[in-house]
Amino acid sequence: MEIIKLIGMLIALLLAMVGVICIYDARKLAKKYFSFHDQNEGAKWFKIGGFFVTMIGIISLYFTVV
């Protein structure tokens, strides 16, 4: 049971980390995946998506620990 808890914690931390990276590198990711015309819109959606992914990771970490 202890190893399952550890694996769940690692997955939750990785999910939160991916969300934070998505928030901070949104402009670079938008340049990479969208044309110049859609960069601002793409960066906005990367930041919104990164926020939700981070929240999912933090909430799952909370329920894994408790």
Secondary structure, 3 states (H helix, E strand, C coil): CHHHHHHHHHHHHHHHHHHHHHHHCHHHHHHHHCCHHHHHHHHHHHHHHHHHHHHHHHHHHHHHHC
